[in-house]
Amino acid sequence: MKPHARRSDRRPSTPAPGSRRPLPGLPLPGVLLLALMPCLAAQAAPAAKPAAAPAAANAAFGDGYQLPPKPLQAIVDAQRPPQMSLSPRRDWMALMRTPSLPGIEVVAQPELKLAGLRIHPRVRAASRFSFASGLELLEIASGKTVQIDGLPSPLSLASLEWSPDQRWLAFNRVDAASGANEVWLVELETRRARKLVAGLNTVAGRGYGWTPDSRRLLVRLQPEGQGDAPAGSGVPTGPATQETRAGGGVKQIRTYQDLLRNENDARQFEYYLRSQLAMVDLTGQVAKFGAPDLYTGVSVSPDGRHVLTTRLQRPFSYLVPASMFARRIDVLDGNGRFEHEVARLPLVDGLPTGNDAVPTGVREVEWRSDAPATLVWAEAQDGGDPARAVEIRDAVFMQAAPFDKPPQTLARLASRFEGAHWGSGELALIDEFWWKTRQVRQWRIAPDHGDRAPELIREGRSEDRYNDPGKPVSVRDAAGGERLLTSADGGSVYFIGEGASSEGDRPFLDRLDLADKRRTRLFHSQAPYFEQPLAVLDDAAKSVLTVRESPTEPANLQRRELGGDAAPVALTHFPHPTPQLRDIKKELIRYQRNDGVELTANLYLPAGYDAKRDGPLPMLMYAYPAEFKSAEAASQVTGSPYEFNAVSYWGPLPYLAMGYAVLDNPTMPIVGEGEREPNDTYIAQLTASAQAAIDEVVRRGVVDRNRVAVSGHSYGAFMTANLLAHTRLFKAGIARSGAYNRTLTPFGFQAEERNYWQAQSTYEAMSPFNFADKIKDPLLLIHGEQDNNSGTFPIQSERMYAAIKGLGGNARLVMLPNESHGYRARESILHMLAETNRWLETYVKNAKPGNAKGEGAKAESAKAEAGRGAKAAK
């Protein structure tokens, strides 16, 4: 089941350590990933034993960008694996080569910040700075790689999409230097590329998509004759005014970034968002489709005869981003003429309290992929307010073309609609979820037979990873729509899952018999490898595409025949990106918090390290807290001991090359069972988890208790500041792009549902800013000057630094120019590593030995405090 996350600041917008998401900067829609590895390292000499820091690393930093020691530079400049996109027939793979990080001169290009969007004005595209620099094709049957002729230079590939018939591959080229925003075509038969159309608008969305017959693309173009962008004179025409009146009830008003500030902003926003729909055939002939408008969504029906459009409308808002502006949802006919109004939705200037709150009216409108032209959507039946006591929270409706009959009710749900998996008129799966309890349900329905009662397929909790059945397997049909893969008799469906267990994650492929609910395991990852199924390659589910790795072998594609003893066939052979770090040691360790909650972490030790010979090491701990509704779920093991030891510049692992032990992703569960709210005992549970982690690595004899640092990004930075404010467990902290004063996010943050006025004591107790006088150990604060993440305004770090400075503490503030929540420029990343390395060298590795009696007393005091808090949490 997909995680329920309606809040933009619930999770970091950049990868957490160990995350298998692509890195910021290259989100390619429809791409499978072999950014299964984060950004990887390479080409530096190994150090068998911790080495002293280079003199330059300890020198006082001057002005300008700084370079870290060469072993850390090598990690930044390492070769990265390609991203991938599987063809509709599952027999070809497009490989997109990932370039090195862009320079600051690229990241510093003009960028407009309007209505929550960041726009590159010259190319009329969403602002981004990294594009694929190479494209080739992999034949899955043979494992042969095929080159493509006629590709542009530079390639600057932003996204790509296979045609439903697989004869063509369309891709978007965005080149800021030339101002190009184009669609190109690759013909699979000839392996040749050619430009199809220029002047694309990709400010909101991909900007192009295939029609089901594979003969045309529906594109969004820059309107002709639009003239120059509106420019303000610099002389105000009056104040920007907002007003509210009593009687509207309590609403959650989030702390969004990049909002409109005045009417000139609004006019600029309209100018850059406005696009002209057009149909483009394979020869490049363009036929306009309707009139220019503020389109944010466009999709063609499976029969190709209708187009669903979403257009923004005034009034705009200075309080919320474009995603909450008023909008009109319509269906156009095949010639671009108005056919049917689906909904007119008002401005959403806030939601009721709670993470399960949603807007009223039509929501999540889409085409049913297994029907010619049927719309499906959800509507809240409780006014979108989770506080209302009702039996039915959401209803799911459908309406077929020509839209002259009333909508039919497809499902009535006790919680929120989370999506549908379409198979046929006889079979679909409907997901629902309720955040407050973490309850999930999956229903089997027959969409064309409204008289048949829904059948419950699964009921459980989203945080119970051990019993997660996985996600249904879908394949592309002839029109390009996603459909459930079923057995030949239609009686079974397939699921791919992570396979979490007490042994660690062991991904699997299952077949579910819909009649008796029995599951047959077709594939299960086996030690000493970590092997993930990516796709089922044939309709009989006899062959599967997987990606396999081990601690010393990077992820590579495999083709595996099921039901026999045949060995998997390797399709790719990506080399180890960090041969100098091949022999780092990783162990998935388990330990217990003093309230009985079981915890896990990945303990890494430098290559060549020997505990008896080298003694305890300095350590960097990097973490990110998570909320749970049960201690049982919080105790479940995460990760796998057999995953590749991928060293990313983003996480803590680079410092293995500098002689540190690393504790990566130690679980920091914040548990609130039953009616209890997790955050009411946040500090107690956080400090107890940190204490348990340090006690365990010290017990193992590999870490010096007096030389430990803590670090994190976003909510992990918030954690870092709190641990320094409430314990003396750490010699130093490194907090990146965090929020430290919760009164600045008064309508909720992360998973906290209550607003400041409902839980004032909790907000105040959780804010490390309120305890800045208690921070006695050095804190390095790093933040992007243009952070766009909800809640982590740059002022959070600026005010935290000012508080520590004013109180006589030890802190350093580094504001990275032109950087967002995830840092993008090579210079910024190198500087981040240089600052962090210097901080660790100064205050951790080379820290003066502590007084054994005094340090022991501090540790016992911290342990006792954590114990008292953990008991209160229970």
LUMVEX-972963 format. One record per residue (C-alpha): residue in one letter; x negated, y, z negated. Coordinates in pm, whole numbers, plus 50000, padded with zeros to 5 digits. Each point is the difference from the previous one (the first is absolute). Example, Ala and Ser with C-alpha at 12.3 -4.5 7.8 and 13.67 -1.06 7.14 Angstrom:
# residues 2
A487704955049220
S498635034450066
//
This chain:
# residues 874
M500005000050000
K498735034550072
P499285022249698
H502675025449923
A498415034350025
R502025030950075
R497505023049835
S497095012650199
D497705000849696
R500844965649864
R496994984850167
P496815016550126
S499985009450365
T496514985750025
P499024963849940
A499524987749647
P496874978949944
G500424965750145
S502975012250203
R500354983550338
R501695030150156
P498355019650280
L497905029549899
P501415035050020
G499515016050337
L500954971750236
P503604989049940
L500884982550325
P503734991450018
G500724963850084
V496444989349918
L499424967349815
L496675008549836
L496634988549970
A499635029949798
L500724970149786
M496735011949863
P499705035549880
C497195021550132
L496964977849983
A496375005549940
A496804991450186
Q496325003250071
A498265006949671
A497204981649826
P501124977449712
A498845005849647
A499764967849803
K499545018349674
P501505033649897
A497685027350126
A499325034249860
A501875028250169
P498095019450267
A498645032849875
A502225019250241
A503084984649846
N499125014549661
A499035034350127
A502305029349934
F502535002650278
G499755030750217
D502525015550234
G501484981250292
Y500784963550057
Q497744975349822
L498824965550109
P500054969949769
P497124974949992
K499534980550323
P501654967649879
L503215019949950
Q499655018150333
A499764966350173
I503374989849857
V501685030850141
D498524994850348
A500634962650016
Q501714983950296
R503684993849939
P502224972150134
P502585007950267
Q503695004649953
M502244976750196
S503384997550168
L501554966650100
S501854997750332
P503734991350009
R499324964650125
R497304996049738
D497304989350247
W497965032350026
M498605023849743
A499025036150059
L496815008949810
M499465036549908
R496485008649898
T499845022149694
P497535028850025
S497805014549730
L501355027949783
P500575033850167
G497805029449910
I501195029749799
E500085021050319
V502794976850122
V501894999649672
A499775038049980
Q501945004950326
P503135022049984
E502844983849812
L503495013049925
K501744990149677
L503745002950056
A502974983349830
G497894971849860
L498364993150337
R496445006450106
I499765009550366
H497145004050245
P501325029850200
R497894996050313
V501094964450079
R503505001349842
A499284969549785
A500034989749639
S496665010949863
R497464972049994
F496294997450057
S499094964050076
F500984980250309
A499074966350147
S496935003150219
G500234966750181
L502724976950138
E499734964450127
L502154968950024
L499584966349829
E501554968850157
I501174978649709
A499964966850189
S496345002850098
G498605025449757
K498575019550295
T499785037749986
V501025019450312
Q498825035250080
I502305027050140
D499015021850293
G500915036450046
L500295010149634
P499605037549935
S496975014449829
P500275006949718
L502704973949943
S501465017449690
L502714973649963
A502635009749743
S502564971850041
L501044972850242
E503024978950089
W500444968650212
S502804999750258
P502684974049918
D499064979350308
Q496315002349903
R498915012250343
W498945033749863
L498345015849703
A500795036749939
F497795021549780
N499925035849879
R496825019850058
V499495031349788
D496845020050067
A499745032949817
A496975011250199
S501915000350328
G503465005349853
A501214966850145
N503034981849857
E500744973050256
V501514965850063
W497804975150184
L500894965750141
V497914968250013
E501214973350242
L499294966049848
E499624982150335
T497415023750146
R498465011449668
R500055035850126
A501045031949819
R501525031450148
K501565031949868
L503805000350016
V501135033549858
A498525029949817
G501435026149765
L501334976249735
N501355013249667
T499064977449708
V500585024049712
A502634976549857
G499624963450097
R498224981550276
G501595020450279
Y500534971250246
G501624965750019
W500864973350257
T503474994350133
P501144963749966
D499544992950374
S496295009849982
R500455023150301
R500005033549825
L498905017849685
L502115024649804
V497635028149902
R500085032849813
L498335027550199
Q499005035649923
P502855021650143
E499275019650315
G500115037849987
Q499875001449623
G497495028149995
D497515007449726
A500534989749639
P501675026749787
A497415019949812
G500675020849696
S498945036450012
G498584997749652
V502535025849886
P502724984649782
T503585004950116
G501304993549647
P499674976049711
A500604962450026
T503114994349791
Q501544969149843
E503034997149774
T501734972749803
R503314999849817
A501264981249697
G502154969450045
G497804980150237
G498964974949735
V496514987749912
K497844991950302
Q496514986750045
I498015027150180
R496604985850081
T496765019850025
Y499394999150375
Q497095014950191
D499825020150325
L503535014249979
L501415028350211
R499465033549830
N501875024850218
E501895004850326
N496825002750205
D498984965449877
A503454987250095
R499685013750355
Q496544984850039
F501314966849874
E502805000450258
Y497575009450278
Y497614971149939
L502624973749920
R502255007350299
S499664974350277
Q501604990250330
L501114963850036
A499144984550335
M499964966450175
V496724992150175
D499794971050245
L496914979450072
T498965023250283
G500015030449771
Q503255015150130
V501595020749721
A503785004349956
K501135023349722
F502384984549752
G502305024449821
A498975034449876
P496955009949790
D500654997449627
L498454992849660
Y499794962350041
T498584979349717
G501244966050112
V500874983950336
S500704963450078
V501494981450295
S502704973549948
P499064963850078
D502105000950320
G498255032150111
R503275019050055
H500045022549691
V497545021449805
L500255007049628
T498655034549911
T499385019149679
R499655038050015
L499245024349722
Q502325029749953
R500005031549795
P500225009149718
F496414991649921
S498635001549646
Y497105015049808
L500404973049734
V499884966650185
P498224986450311
A501434993550346
S500934964249909
M502805014849785
F501215026950240
A503504999750147
R500234977350302
R502324987450267
I499964963850118
D501514993550344
V500134974050273
L499275011350358
D500924979950308
G497534987550259
N499935034150170
G499335019949684
R503575012349955
F501675001149660
E501994968449930
H500664996049629
E499355018749675
V498774976649728
A499625025649722
R499285036049905
L497964999249682
P499525030549777
L496785012849849
V498934978149709
D498595024349745
G499624974249726
L501274966049887
P501644987549682
T497654988349727
G498394966050045
N497894980650247
D503114982750132
A501575033150105
V500695005050372
P501725026550212
T503684996150075
G501274992850348
V498524979850285
R496534986449920
E497424978850185
V501814999350336
E498564975850256
W500964977650290
R500774964149920
S497204983050194
D501984968650090
A503045017650152
P500315021050319
A500885033149833
T501124998149638
L499065025649736
V499404989649640
W499675022649696
A500455001849624
E502075023949790
A499885004749625
Q503274991449824
D498985015749670
G499315035150126
G496334990450015
D499885002449620
P498624969449815
A501495013049673
R503554993250124
A501484966849891
V501294982950315
E500074964550131
I498955008850355
R497045023450050
D499524998250377
A502124989150292
V498484990050334
F501985008350311
M499714992650371
Q501655014750307
A499654988050359
A500095019950322
P502115016650136
F500485011249636
D503755003950040
K500904976349717
P499525006049626
P496784986949844
Q500064964849856
T498744992149653
L497044976650028
A499094997049630
R500905014449661
L497015000749767
A499625003449625
S496745019150049
R498225019150278
F499774987850358
E496354993250086
G500254988450359
A501194972350228
H498344972150198
W502024992250312
G500214966250167
S503314995550182
G503735004449955
E499824969349777
L497025010349788
A498515030749836
L498325006349665
I500875030449788
D497705012449723
E501025020249696
F498005013749707
W500485018549671
W496935018149871
K501145003449640
T500074962449946
R497694990250291
Q502754976250111
V499964988250361
R502554979950195
Q500034986350351
W503254990150171
R500774979350306
I502835014050209
A501604993050338
P500255034950156
D502564989750263
H502234981949751
G501245024549739
D502234973349843
R496994979949880
A498885007649645
P496345010149950
E497774972449868
L497325007349740
I496594988950124
R497815014249727
E500345018349670
G497085010949786
R497825029249901
S497675019250228
E497194999749745
D500114961949963
R497314992450254
Y499744963249905
N503524993550126
D499995023050302
P501214979350298
G498305022850252
K501355019850295
P502074985550283
V498094993950321
S501265019450303
V499024998650365
R500655023350294
D502824991650240
A500215008150373
A501225035449926
G497255006649748
G502214996549694
E498914982649682
R501934967749931
L499714973249735
L498014969950112
T502284969749959
S499594963050060
A501364985250325
D503284990549831
G500325034149832
G500114983849659
S496685012549864
V498085032549969
Y496365006549912
F498265020649732
I496445012749959
G498965008949645
E497035009649784
G500264968349792
A499155016149667
S499224974749731
S497954995449685
E497174989350237
G500215032850188
D501675008150332
R500334970850244
P501935012150306
F502504976150156
L502454993250283
D503294983349902
R503024986850185
L503315005149818
D502924976850076
L503045022849985
A502384971349918
D498364985149691
K497555028749919
R497104975950000
R496595014350087
T497334981750195
R496475013649974
L498435000350345
F496805017549904
H498285008949674
S496665017849963
Q497354977149856
A496795006849809
P497275010150067
Y501775023050250
F502645026949981
E502134995350310
Q503065020850086
P502574990450266
L500595029950227
A502394985750259
V501644967850112
L498784994750357
D502764977650138
D503734996149944
A499574965049857
A497625013349731
K497264975350091
S497295026150041
V499145029849783
L497665029750024
T498125006249678
V497215021849871
R497484981349788
E497285012549770
S497854989649707
P497945020049751
T497055000350242
E501844997650335
P501975029850134
A503574996150123
N500304984450346
L502924987850207
Q500704962750020
R502464979750207
R501214970549800
E502114970250112
L502344988149725
G500904964449906
G496654984350089
D496364998349904
A498695022550276
A497585026549881
P500995036450054
V498605017050308
A498105032249931
L501145027950232
T497795028149874
H496525000849852
F499615033149822
P496625001449824
H499495006849633
P500075038049979
T497775002149693
P497384972650024
Q498015017149727
L502924994549764
R500874964850114
D498894985049671
I501885022549761
K501834978949747
K503755001849951
E502134982949737
L503725002849935
I499985002449621
R502914995449759
Y500355013649651
Q502715010649756
R501225033049863
N500535001449626
D503784998650044
G499734967150188
V500315013250357
E497694980550232
L497725021950214
T497774994150301
A497215018850175
N497374995350271
L496555000749843
Y497185007250247
L496294997249924
P497095012150219
A498234975950233
G497184982149822
Y501175009749652
D499154975849721
A501515006949658
K497224983249803
R497265017150195
D501575034350058
G502205004249695
P503315018849982
L500695024950280
P501655033950012
M503524996250139
L502535019750205
M503664991049943
Y502515010450270
A503724995049946
Y503585010550073
P502804994349745
A503274983250096
E503404998449828
F501834967649920
K503294990049843
S498644968049844
A496794989249835
E500264967150188
A499835017650337
A497225023049877
S497954969349907
Q500054984650347
V496674996150177
T499385023350294
G497504995650281
S497924970050099
P496474988549913
Y499564990050365
E500575033750167
F497115015850184
N497845022849790
A500745030450214
V498105030849888
S501965031750071
Y498715035349952
W503405008149849
G499834977049699
P497384992149734
L498044972250175
P497335022150162
Y498435004549658
L499034963349993
A497215011350234
M498895024349729
G499724973849728
Y503405002349827
A502414972949906
V503485008250132
L503354991049851
D502425005050286
N503785001049963
P500274989149637
T503734997049942
M501355029149799
P503654990049951
I502415024049834
V502874978149885
G503505011049900
E502184969849937
G503785001649988
E501225035349932
R496535012449902
E498305024750232
P496404989950087
N498595035049970
D501185005249642
T496994979049893
Y497765008350296
I496975011849800
A500064970749761
Q500264974150278
L497435017450218
T497385002049729
A500674964149893
S499444987850356
A496755019650033
Q498774987349664
A500744964050099
A498185003850332
I496845013949841
D500044974549721
E500154971950256
V497075011250218
V497925007249691
R500854965549863
R498684985150323
G496665017149939
V499875018250333
V500995035449898
D498555024749751
R502915013449796
N498205033249960
R499665005750377
V503454997450152
A501765025250228
V503625000750115
S501345012950331
G503145001450209
H501795018450279
S503445016849981
Y501884982249719
G496694983149922
A498505034649943
F502845007649759
M499124967649823
T496325009649987
A500655033449830
N502334983849750
L497464973449908
L497385026849935
A502505020349799
H501134971349778
T496974977149966
R496215001249976
L499654967950200
F498265017050292
K496855020150046
A501515019050294
G502975001950234
I500505007650370
A503545011350087
R500925006050365
S503085019050118
G502074995249688
A502745017649805
Y499375008049635
N502855022249883
R503394983150032
T501945031849939
L498915008650357
T501884969150124
P503125004849786
F502424979050206
G498184967049976
F496694985450113
Q498754966050108
A502704976249863
E501305023549729
E503725005350065
R500835025549731
N499385036950034
Y497995020849757
W503055011849808
Q501194964249949
A496654986849881
Q498045030349887
S497914981749741
T498984973550253
Y498955025850260
E497965018649743
A498394968949850
M499014987450346
S498415032950113
P496224999349943
F500025037750048
N501645002349656
F497054981249851
A497175017250186
D498455008749665
K499674962749928
I497994992750317
K496494996349860
D498414980950288
P499015015150339
L502785001350259
L499355004950374
L503085013450181
I500154997150381
H502945012750202
G500855008250362
E500725037250037
Q502994992050223
D501494970449815
N503404991950153
N501104973449752
S503115007049797
G499005009449647
T496225001550039
F499685036950081
P496345011549999
I500885023649714
Q500304969049779
S496234994450015
E499215037149986
R502015004949681
M498624968349841
Y496455011750065
A500765034649864
A501424984849681
I496954978149937
K497655028850080
G501865023749772
L499944974649718
G496244994950030
G500134965750163
N497914984450276
A501674999250343
R499255006550366
L502555009850265
V499404991850368
M502565013650248
L499554984750346
P500785024650283
N502684990350254
E500684967149823
S503384985049921
H500914973149744
G497824975350187
Y496655014650104
R499284997950373
A496735016650099
R496714981349987
E498415029349819
S502734999249735
I499664962649941
L496215002149975
H500285029349762
M502544981049786
L497554971049974
A497105023349923
E501905017749723
T501214967249850
N496574984050016
R498375030049834
W502655000149726
L499474963049932
E496215002950006
T500025029349759
Y502624989649748
V500254962150026
K496994981550139
N497485023249836
A502045007649691
K498115000549674
P500434967849806
G502825003949754
N499684994649629
A501104963949962
K501835006649676
G501655031850129
E500954985250337
G501364969149828
A502115021549770
K501385019350297
A500854967750177
E501744985749695
S501925032549954
A501154999450364
K500954963549968
A502075006449689
E501785029350165
A500814978950306
G501294972349777
R502335023349812
G501325013750327
A500514965750155
K502044988749701
A502175030850037
A500484991550367
K501374965949906
//
